[in-house]
Each structure stands twice: as structure tokens, then as C-alpha cells.
Amino acid sequence: MENILLVGVNTRAVACSLKSLGYKVYSADYFGTKDLRSRADHAKSVLDQKPHISCGKFSQRFNPQLIREMALEMVNEVDGIISCAGSSPSWFPSKKIIGNQDVGSVEDKFSLYQKLKKHFLVPETYLPVDIYEAAEIARNEPGKKFILKPRSGAGGYGVRIFNDHDLEGVHGLDGHDLKGMSITEGINSNDWIMQEFIDGENISASVLSNEDEARTILTSTQIIGDTTLGQKEPFGYCGNMVPYTGDMKISEIASKVVAHLSLIGSNGVDFILKNGELYVIEVNPRLQGTFECAELSLDTNMAHAHLEACQGHLMEVPPPSRFAVKMVVHAGERSQVGNLNFSGVCDLPFPGVIIEKGEPMVTVLSSGNLMEDTLYSARKTIRKVYSAVNFHAI
């Protein structure tokens, strides 16, 4: 195998790792960042980043079919395909997929709940036929809070707290007039779920698996909805801190979840820890957002680990040797970026492009022997990033 195609919203991290292994890298992604373009041998992107032109809003411009069409143009030129977040392996010939081939029932959050509820602790999850039934569920469980979230998708986009009192003025089943509940705008009853809100610590686990064994290699704390990073989505993903040093039951449970679902390769399991209990929230049947942190902390090429696991061999991965932090920095205001090529900064936009308020701008990575120092270094770099963007001349 010499040529590998990466498909997804952001393929930069995996492209860099594959390139260091000597592969010829093809990529179909959304953002088309400067550092992806410099690493991939052949890259097609939805965004065509140019000076003084806005990159727009991801929630409005992202269309997975555009990525699919770009990828299909390169399928015949590659030996294998890795499906990253924002794509589906079902788009491609199964013989070329490196990883899980049938992920529909795992990515569908209600189907996942049905698969896990008899075996693991999971939040109560419902599929109401309309917003009125959602309100009835909430009224029948007065001691619980609920969230509404898209039935599929990642990154925490569109997730909202459900408030029964916000139902005043509803006129349509799709919730167009629902006050304060934008999650339901344009969404029919088959596209969203209602889930018990577990207020606790957000943790994730990275698991390597083959057909015979699943092994947790790293745990992390997730950074969610951090407004200091410009994140406007209350449940939006902002990065990770590794390794997680708390409850180690997470490693055992994560391995059991992945084995139960018969997944292979590198997979992620998201949990919420509350009062000593671990709730399984979501499963990512592909390479995860912790990819770079895992490489920094474990001193391991995670693309290599994934390829080996998919071929049936679980690499011996060393324990974490250092702390690592990933922070996704969003634009605090509508911004024109300057030169952001600082040490530890990835997913670089092209100089002069305009990033809209609340949209992802760059990724900051940091590692060290102490978590306090690692966090300080990351925050220092973030200040440099914000100082290099222009809020005023656009």
C-alpha cells in the first residue's frame, strides 16, 4: 500500500503522520488549511482560502456530499481510504476502507443507545415524534434535565438544553417558532434525539482494537464550550488535555464498549463522570480529535497504530511520557488573520483570509512534564494568535 486517501472535515493531522511514514497522501476535506496543502500530495477542499474573502460559517457551508464528490474523483488513484469525521466509509468500495466499514448504527446516537443500554450505563435517550412529545417526556421526569442533539454529527454542534417553558408560541412540529431553541429549526422528528443531561466531567478514551482484542491506550479530559477560546456553541468541542489522571475504570469500560461494538482500528469513547459513575455518551468509530495529543503524550505515530490494528496487529504502545494539550481557537470577532505561523500552531489559515465570529481559526498544541506548564504554554500561544488577527479593518 503506497497511496492513501483521507476524507473528512479536517485531515491535516493524519496527513502529516502518514507523510512521515512515507505514504503518498491524497485528501478531500472541508477547510483546506495551509499546512495540509503543504503536506498532502494531492488535496481537494471545499474552502478556497483567499485574502480578503470570508471562509463563511461552517454550519451553513458544510455539505458532506461536496467532500464525497471530491473524494470519488481520487478513489481510483489510491490503495486505501481512511474515513475521518465528517465522512462515511459507505461512500467508497469496502475493499479500500482502512478501518470500520459499517458505522451507521454507531454514529446514529439513538441506535447506539439501543445497542448499549442493556450493557453499560447510558443517559436515558428518546426519539420523540415531535416537540410536543419532547415536552411531555420532560414533564413526566420533573427531576431531570434534558438536551436536544442532532441524531448524527460530531463536535457538539447544535446541542442545546431543553427548556419546557420555551414551548410557548410553538406553531409547527419542526419548532420554527420555538423560543430559544434553534436546535429544532428545520429539523424533523427523525433528525434529533432527546437525551437526559448528565452534568459532570467530560472524559474520553482512545482504544486500539482488532477482531480479537480492544485495548485502551490513552484517556483525556475534553474541553467543551470554552468561551475563552471563542467557542459560541455551549457544548462545542474545543480540544483535550491528556492524560486523564482520575478514575481509571474508564480504560476498562472503554475497551469493553469497543469490543461490544466489534470495532477495529483506533476508536474513541466519550464519557461523562458524575458522582463516581461513568456514563457512555458517544462512540467515535474512527480516528479521534485526540490524535495529536496521543502522538505527543505516547510518542507514537497514531496513523501507524491505526493501520497496524486494521491489519490485525495491536502495537505495543508505551504509557504516557508527558502531558499534552490541544486547544481549538475560534475567532472572538469577525477577523482577518495575519501570519499565524507560530510554534505549536496548526490548521493554519492562509494569510489575509477572513474568519467569521465563533468559527474555528487554528489549533494550538503544547506538551510538557507538568500539566500546569503545558496549559500555561498553550494559553501564551493563544494570546499570540489573537494578537495577530485584525478585528477592525474588515
C-alpha positions in Angstrom: 0.0 0.0 0.0 1.5 3.3 -1.1 -1.3 5.8 -1.8 -3.8 6.6 0.9 -6.8 8.9 0.6 -8.1 10.8 3.7 -11.6 12.0 3.7 -13.3 14.3 6.3 -13.8 17.8 7.7 -10.2 18.1 8.8 -7.5 15.7 7.6 -4.3 17.7 8.4 -3.1 15.8 11.5 -3.5 12.3 9.9 -1.9 13.6 6.6 1.2 14.7 8.5 1.6 11.4 10.2 1.1 9.3 7.1 3.5 11.5 5.2 6.2 10.9 7.9 5.6 7.1 7.3 6.4 7.6 3.6 2.9 7.3 2.1 1.7 9.3 -0.8 -1.2 11.3 0.7 -4.5 12.2 -1.0 -7.0 14.3 0.8 -10.6 15.5 0.4 -11.5 17.9 3.3 -13.5 21.0 4.2 -11.0 23.6 5.5 -8.1 23.3 3.1 -5.6 24.8 5.5 -2.1 26.0 4.6 -0.3 23.2 6.5 -2.5 20.5 4.9 -1.7 21.8 1.5 2.0 21.7 2.2 1.9 18.0 3.4 -0.7 16.3 1.1 0.5 15.2 -2.4 -3.0 15.8 -3.8 -5.6 17.8 -1.9 -9.1 19.0 -2.7 -11.0 21.2 -0.3 -14.4 22.8 0.0 -12.9 26.1 1.1 -10.7 28.0 -1.4 -9.0 30.3 1.1 -8.1 33.7 -0.5 -7.1 37.1 1.0 -10.0 39.4 2.0 -12.5 36.6 1.3 -14.6 35.2 4.2 -14.5 31.5 4.9 -18.1 31.7 5.9 -19.9 29.8 8.6 -19.3 26.0 8.9 -22.9 25.3 9.9 -24.1 26.9 6.7 -21.5 25.9 4.2 -20.6 22.3 5.3 -22.2 19.7 3.0 -20.8 16.2 3.2 -21.8 15.5 -0.3 -19.2 18.0 -1.6 -16.5 16.2 0.2 -17.8 12.9 -1.1 -17.7 14.2 -4.7 -14.1 15.4 -4.4 -13.0 12.1 -2.8 -14.7 10.0 -5.5 -12.6 11.8 -8.1 -9.5 10.3 -6.5 -10.7 6.8 -5.4 -9.2 5.0 -8.4 -5.7 6.5 -7.7 -5.3 5.2 -4.2 -4.8 1.8 -2.5 -6.7 2.6 0.7 -9.1 5.1 2.2 -9.3 6.4 5.8 -12.7 7.9 6.7 -12.3 10.8 9.2 -15.0 12.8 11.0 -17.5 14.3 8.5 -17.4 11.4 6.0 -18.8 7.9 5.7 -17.0 4.7 4.7 -20.2 3.7 3.0 -19.3 6.2 0.2 -16.4 4.0 -1.1 -15.6 0.4 -2.2 -15.4 -1.6 1.0 -12.2 -3.3 -0.1 -10.4 0.0 0.1 -11.6 1.1 3.5 -8.9 1.1 6.3 -11.0 0.9 9.4 -14.6 0.2 10.3 -16.8 -0.3 7.2 -20.3 -0.3 8.8 -20.6 2.6 11.2 -24.2 3.7 10.7 -25.6 2.2 13.8 -22.7 3.6 15.9 -22.9 7.2 14.5 -26.7 7.2 14.9 -27.0 8.2 18.5 -30.3 6.6 19.1 -29.3 3.3 17.5 -26.1 3.4 19.7 -28.2 3.9 22.8 -30.3 0.9 21.9 -27.1 -1.2 21.4 -25.5 -0.1 24.7 -28.4 0.4 27.2 -28.5 -3.2 28.5 -24.8 -3.5 28.9 -23.5 -0.1 30.0 -24.6 3.0 32.0 -26.0 5.4 29.4 -28.2 8.5 29.8 -31.9 7.9 29.0 -32.4 8.7 25.4 -35.7 9.3 23.5 -36.8 9.7 19.9 -39.9 11.9 20.2 -42.1 12.2 17.2 -42.4 16.0 17.6 -41.6 18.8 20.0 -44.8 18.3 21.9 -43.9 14.7 22.8 -40.5 16.0 23.9 -42.3 18.4 26.3 -44.4 15.6 27.6 -41.3 13.5 28.4 -39.8 16.4 30.3 -43.0 16.9 32.3 -43.0 13.2 33.3 -39.4 13.4 34.6 -39.5 16.6 36.7 -36.3 15.8 38.5 -34.2 15.5 35.3 -32.8 17.9 32.7 -32.7 17.1 29.1 -30.8 18.1 26.0 -31.7 18.1 22.3 -29.0 17.0 19.9 -28.7 16.0 16.3 -29.2 12.3 15.8 -25.9 12.2 13.9 -22.9 14.5 13.7 -20.0 15.4 15.9 -18.2 18.2 17.7 -21.2 19.3 19.8 -22.7 21.4 17.1 -26.4 22.1 17.6 -26.7 20.6 21.1 -29.0 22.6 23.4 -30.5 22.4 26.8 -34.3 21.6 26.5 -36.5 24.1 28.5 -40.1 23.2 28.7 -41.1 26.8 29.3 -39.7 27.8 26.0 -42.5 26.0 24.2 -44.8 29.0 24.3 -45.7 30.0 20.8 -44.8 26.8 19.0 -46.9 26.5 15.9 -45.2 23.8 13.8 -44.0 20.3 14.6 -40.5 21.3 13.4 -40.3 24.0 16.1 -39.7 27.0 13.8 -41.3 29.4 16.4 -39.8 27.7 19.4 -38.3 30.5 21.6 -34.6 30.0 22.4 -34.5 26.5 20.7 -32.6 26.9 17.5 -31.8 23.2 17.6 -35.2 22.4 16.3 -35.2 24.9 13.4 -35.6 22.9 10.1 -35.2 19.6 12.0 -37.9 16.9 11.7 -38.6 14.3 14.2 -36.2 11.8 12.6 -33.2 14.0 12.8 -32.8 14.8 16.5 -32.9 13.0 19.9 -33.8 14.0 23.4 -31.3 12.8 26.0 -31.0 13.0 29.8 -28.5 15.8 30.7 -25.7 14.4 32.8 -23.8 17.3 34.5 -20.3 16.0 35.1 -16.8 15.8 33.9 -16.3 15.2 30.2 -13.7 12.4 29.6 -12.7 10.4 26.5 -10.7 7.3 25.8 -8.7 6.2 22.8 -8.9 2.5 22.1 -6.9 0.3 19.7 -8.7 -2.8 18.6 -8.7 -5.7 16.2 -11.2 -8.6 15.8 -9.9 -10.3 18.9 -8.9 -7.6 21.4 -9.6 -4.0 22.4 -7.0 -2.1 24.4 -7.4 1.5 25.8 -4.1 3.4 25.2 -5.0 6.9 26.4 -7.6 8.8 28.4 -8.2 12.5 28.3 -10.3 15.4 29.6 -12.3 17.1 27.0 -12.5 20.8 26.7 -16.1 21.7 25.9 -17.8 25.0 25.3 -14.8 27.2 26.4 -15.8 30.8 25.7 -12.2 31.9 26.3 -11.4 30.0 23.1 -14.1 31.9 21.3 -16.4 28.9 21.2 -20.1 30.0 20.8 -21.6 26.5 20.9 -22.4 25.7 24.6 -21.4 22.0 24.0 -18.9 22.7 21.2 -15.7 20.7 21.2 -12.6 22.8 21.9 -9.8 20.2 22.5 -8.3 17.8 25.0 -5.9 17.5 27.9 -4.1 14.2 28.3 -3.6 12.0 30.1 -6.6 12.0 32.4 -5.4 11.1 35.9 -8.6 10.4 37.6 -10.9 7.4 37.7 -9.2 4.6 35.8 -12.3 2.5 35.4 -12.6 4.4 32.1 -9.9 2.3 30.4 -11.7 -1.0 31.2 -15.2 0.2 30.3 -14.0 1.9 27.0 -12.3 -1.3 25.9 -15.5 -3.3 26.6 -17.6 -0.8 24.7 -15.4 -1.0 21.6 -15.3 -4.8 21.8 -19.1 -5.0 22.3 -19.5 -3.0 19.0 -16.9 -5.1 17.2 -14.9 -2.1 16.0 -11.3 -2.2 14.6 -8.5 0.3 14.4 -8.3 3.4 16.5 -11.7 4.4 18.1 -12.9 6.8 20.7 -15.4 6.6 23.5 -16.8 9.7 25.2 -18.0 9.6 28.8 -19.3 11.8 31.5 -18.2 11.1 35.0 -20.7 12.1 37.7 -20.6 11.0 41.4 -18.2 8.2 40.6 -20.3 6.8 37.8 -19.3 6.7 34.1 -22.0 7.3 31.5 -21.2 6.3 27.9 -22.2 9.3 25.8 -20.9 8.7 22.3 -18.6 6.4 20.3 -16.4 7.6 17.5 -15.7 4.7 15.2 -12.6 6.3 13.6 -9.5 8.4 14.4 -10.4 10.9 17.1 -9.7 14.6 17.9 -7.1 13.4 20.5 -4.9 12.2 17.6 -2.2 14.9 18.1 -2.3 14.7 21.9 -1.9 10.9 21.7 1.2 11.3 19.5 2.8 13.9 21.8 2.0 12.0 25.0 2.7 8.5 23.9 5.5 9.3 21.4 3.7 7.1 18.9 2.6 7.6 15.3 -1.1 7.1 15.6 -1.6 6.6 11.9 0.8 3.7 12.1 -1.0 2.3 15.1 -4.4 2.6 13.3 -3.0 0.9 10.1 -1.5 -2.0 12.1 -4.7 -2.6 14.1 -6.8 -2.7 11.0 -4.4 -5.4 9.7 -5.0 -7.4 12.9 -1.9 -6.3 14.9 -2.1 -4.2 18.1 1.1 -2.3 18.6 2.7 -2.2 22.0 2.1 1.5 22.8 4.1 2.9 25.7 2.4 4.6 28.6 2.1 8.4 28.5 5.5 10.1 28.9 4.3 13.7 29.1 1.2 15.8 29.3 -0.3 17.3 26.2 -3.0 19.8 25.4 -4.9 20.6 22.3 -7.0 23.8 22.1 -9.1 24.8 19.1 -9.1 28.6 18.9 -12.1 30.3 17.5 -12.4 33.9 16.2 -13.7 36.1 19.0 -14.9 38.6 16.4 -15.0 38.7 12.6 -11.3 38.7 12.0 -8.7 39.0 9.2 -5.8 36.8 10.0 -2.2 37.7 9.7 0.8 35.4 9.8 -0.1 32.8 12.4 2.9 30.5 11.8 4.0 30.3 15.4 5.5 27.2 17.1 2.7 24.9 18.3 0.0 26.4 15.9 -1.6 24.1 13.4 -4.5 24.2 10.9 -3.1 27.4 9.6 -5.5 29.6 7.5 -3.9 31.4 4.6 -2.8 34.9 5.5 -5.4 37.6 4.8 -8.5 35.4 4.9 -11.5 36.4 7.0 -12.7 34.1 9.7 -16.3 34.8 11.0 -17.0 35.2 14.7 -17.2 31.9 16.5 -15.6 29.9 13.7 -12.5 27.7 14.2 -9.3 29.7 13.4 -6.3 27.5 14.4 -5.4 24.6 16.6 -2.8 25.1 19.4 -0.7 22.2 20.7 1.5 22.0 23.7 3.3 19.3 25.8 5.4 19.2 28.9 6.3 17.4 32.1 3.7 19.3 34.2 0.1 19.9 33.2 0.3 23.4 34.7 3.3 24.4 32.5 1.7 22.8 29.5 -1.5 24.7 29.9 0.4 28.0 30.5 2.4 27.5 27.3 -0.8 26.8 25.3 -2.5 29.9 26.7 0.6 32.0 25.9 0.5 30.9 22.3 -3.3 31.6 22.1 -2.6 35.2 23.2 -0.1 35.5 20.4 -2.6 34.1 17.9 -5.3 36.6 18.9 -2.8 39.5 18.8 -2.0 38.6 15.1 -5.6 39.0 13.8 -7.2 42.2 12.8 -10.7 42.9 14.3 -11.1 46.4 13.0 -10.3 46.7 9.3 -12.9 44.4 7.9 
